[in-house]
């Protein structure tokens, strides 16, 4: 306990003495950074959720909307410490369908600008809102994945080469999802306030998901060694694929819910159509490892639900409790899970050979290219 106690004393000294403030000197202007985390448009008013992302306290002195100063109220005061939040209520008669520019001026005269590209009323959560997001998650995640499971009878008729192509096709699908999820995650991380360290949050989520799935796979394989009824290797791999895709779909549902919550109805509709077509290939990826086995129908249904139902949860979170931080974390979890599954399937394709030797064969390369191409074409529909 002595090293921990010494560390606690050191941290306390740094907090109270604040040596950085002493080094900055006297009369140095404060570092001010304000971030608008969310905009809510209601009849006759605009609500802004504000975060102080800078190290120094910031006081919001004035608010300008479309180059005109307006009165406002702040539920937690106008002076914000580091990571302090407040919600500004601006009684401004915004116009539906038009763009509005909002400027926040601090007590030092620094201006922070925020734009409402297209003004539309922000939906208010109610029972119908909740049911609508449930149906959206069902249409986008559950039903397309279930449709992809219907490929299973066809897979059982394939020979060794055909199965290798199919598994390689699955790897191609998942590699595209990995690239797409990583791109979305890093893009979302760049939009986070600097204090949240978005890239580190994304990487931490990816590493955590990868390690957890490695542990789950090891536990399932060990259980199968001791209990023959625990399932076949293909069933374990299919479960891992379903979990990885489910985490990815959680991020998709969050994106759809957030789009409607932020008033971007056109974007939300485009995401629904694009993700629905995009996800029909995910059921194929889930059942591909089971092509040599005879799984019961109940198992296929469970795998489909594991892969698709998280879309509903993501839509709820995005639509009812939107958080950009959660969005980055979920995308990181999805990326790590997909990376782990890609490695597992690659090992199954390789068998006793090395992964490099097996993956360079013509059938496997053809499957990889086809899987990536399918996801690329359907991904274009997302915009």
C-alpha positions, 0 to 999 in steps of 0.5 A: 500500500505504500507506493499507492499512498505515495502516488495519491499524495503526489497526485493531490499535490499536483491538483492543489499546487497546480505547477502548470499555472505557475509556469504560465505566468501572469496575464496569459490569456486563458485557453478557451474551447467550447463544443456544441454536443447537441442541438434541439429545435423546438417550436419558438426556441433552440436548445444547445448542449455546451461542453467546455473542452478547454483547460480553463474556465469559460464564461458565455457572455452573449449569443448571436443567431443569424448575426443578431444578438438574442437573450438566453438562459443557461440551466447550469450557469454561464461559467463552465469549468473544465469538462463543465456542461450547460444547456442554453435555451434561446427563444429564437423563431427559427424557420423550418427548412432553412439554415441558421448560424449560432455564435457563442461569445465568451467574456474574453471576446472569443467567438465559437460558431455552430451551424444548423444546416437544415432546421427541422423540429427535433422528435420528442421521445414517446411510446410511438417513437420507441416503437418506431425505432424498434421496427427500424432495428427489425427492418435493418438488422434482424430481417436482413440477417435472417434472409442471409441465413437462407443460404444454408441449404445451398452451402451444404451441397458444396465440396471442399473447394466450394466451401473454401471459396465460401469461407473466403467470401465471408472473410472478404465481407468481414474485412470490408466491414472492418475497414468501414467500421474503422473509418467510421470510428476514426472519423467519429473520434476526430469529431469528439472534444479533445478531452475525450481522446477519441482515437484512444477510446476507439482503440481501447474499445477495439482491443477490449472486444478482440481480447474478450472474444479470444477469451470466449472462444478459448472457453468454448473450445475448452468446454467442448474438449471436456463435454462433447455436447458443447458444440462443434468447432463450426458452431463456436466460430459461427457464434463468434461471427454472430457476436462480431456482426452484432457489435457492428450492427449496434453501431449501425443502429446508433448511427440511424437513431442519432441521425433522426435525433439530430434532425437529419431525417434525410440522412436517417432514411438513406442509412435505413435503405443502405444498411438494409441491403448491406446487411443481407450478406451478413447472414451468409457470413454467420452460417458459412462456418456451419456448412459441414455440419447439421445445426438445429433450426433453433441454433440458426435462429439464435445466431440470427438474433445475436447478429441482428437484434443489437441493431434495435438496441443501437437505434434505441440508444441513438434515438433516445440517449444520443452520445457521441462518446458511446458511438465511438466506443461501440464502433471500436468494439465492433472493429475489434470483434470483427478483426478477431473473427477474421483471424479465426476464419482465416485459421480455419481456411488454412487448416494444417497449412500456414495462413499465408500459403492457403490464402494465396490459392486461386479459389480463396483469393477469388472468394476474398475478392468477391466478398469485398466486391459485394460489400463495396457495391452494397456499401455505395448505397449507404452514401 
